[in-house]
Amino acid sequence: MPNVSSNYVAGEWVGSDAAIENRNPSELSDIVGTYSQATADQLEQALGAARSAQAVWAKSGLEARYAALMAIGTELMQRSGELGELLSREEGKPRAEGVGEVYRSGQFFTYFAAEVLRQIGDTADSVRDGIEIDVRREPVGVVAVISPWNFPTATASWKIAPALAFGNAVIWKPANLTPASAWALTEIIARQDLPPGLFNLVMGSGREIGQRLIDSPLIDAISFTGSVDVGRGIAASAVANMTKIQLEMGSKNPLVVMDDADLDLAVQCAAGGAYGGTGQKCTASSRLIVHEKVHDGFVEKLADAAGNLRVGHALAEGTQIGPVASEAQLEANLGYVRIAVEEGAKPILGGDRLRLGTDGYYMAPALFAGTRNDMRVNREEMFAPIACVIKVGSYDEALATANDTDFGLTSGIVTTSLARANHFRRHSKTGCVMVNLATAGTDYHVPFGGRGNSSFGPREQGRYAAEFYTSVKTAYVNSGTPR
Ligand code: NDP
């Protein structure tokens, strides 16, 4: 029997009869570990313990919360090399990106440690004489955190850190594809001085343990990042219990390249945005909207750049694009390559499965030209290293095309015109907009989120995170002292 990594429930590490094997997508013979699947009973225990622990934590005082978050963040940063390698081994992103993700996760914890001490409310005079008003934030209660596999540590950290900072308990259901990173973060959190049950890890399939978690009336709030379909299901379940929700879902981010753009910069933004993280980023640039005057030169340069990207084992020196994370994702990606061809897109480069030195889910980054915005490959999120170029004749057409989507997470424009950059910044219908930058790549201290099918509920990250993780209370006090 292999060593099975347990779940963490009510302050104890607990095993179960069911476990899954976690395989390295760069090298399928490499088993990263075996992870226990939480039972329904364990989830019930977690729910009960979280409620009691939250009441203790809410009274624990600011410095206890600050100390715990600082310790978690500091350890993540100090161990980012080791834990980043583990992340890359199970998810497939190049080692530098895995290390960067763990370091960034540490920054989410230290940022929210500081926010613990910055919880300052408002005061107001009443319209009635002798009455004073104060408005303060209180914890929302027990928060379910449901996270995806593509940023297994960072996404979870930007939810868990504010949840704990604002005095809540957490039950975390990570993606079953990346349990090693979840377990490693939990192991750090479990060593802190927290009330037993304040933080719980329940690994298992989304359809089973995840669904039970979101259906529970004992949950006060659900923070979810994942696909639109699952997000819709969560919203429907939450309504039944009047649970507060925050959903971050898919996207179809446009990068506009104008006729006055610095083409080298445009290519750098497009290649990084479309192919970085094997295209498995919710902020990836999958629609490249290019002005006809620079179209041919841009496509040629991007094909060159994409063709030179080194696809390989996530942990090999020099790898720029790791494998696709799973077999199902690879099949879906290759399916979209076929759909693009069937829809009449012009294949410029890549799109094939690659057989490299190790047996993994490798794919050559793909570039298509001659695509229209109404094609499936430009409407549906692919989550793949596939970029589609749409040729346009003017800035107005570029903006209209960029905004013609069901999603609205990020967008970008490459231009040397300040006027156009400003116009785009104001009129792009997305939550985040980039000028002369890739659509992917955001900071940790400012709000993150989108519009349309990309997001639902209050923003994540930065000071805006307080909206979701707290409930506002307005107190009226009749002090008996007239004005
Ligand atoms: P999924 O929606 O399939 O899964 C996300 C999480 O939800 C996983 O933990 C999954 O568990 C769980 N889950 C699945 N079904 C249910 C259910 N019925 N009830 C409760 N939980 C459930 O997304 P992926 O993991 O495939 O992640 C990729 C998606 O995430 C992409 O669409 C991407 O755009 C989006 N994403 C969005 C971001 C944003 O900020 N907007 C950032 C990063 C990713 P399990 O995996 O075990 O089934």
Residues whose N, C-alpha, C, O or C-beta is under 5 A from the ligand:
A	BS01	NDP	I146 S147 P148 W149 K173 P174 A175 N176 L177 G204 S205 G206 R207 G210 Q211 T225 G226 S227 V228 V230 E248 M249 G250 S251 C282 S454
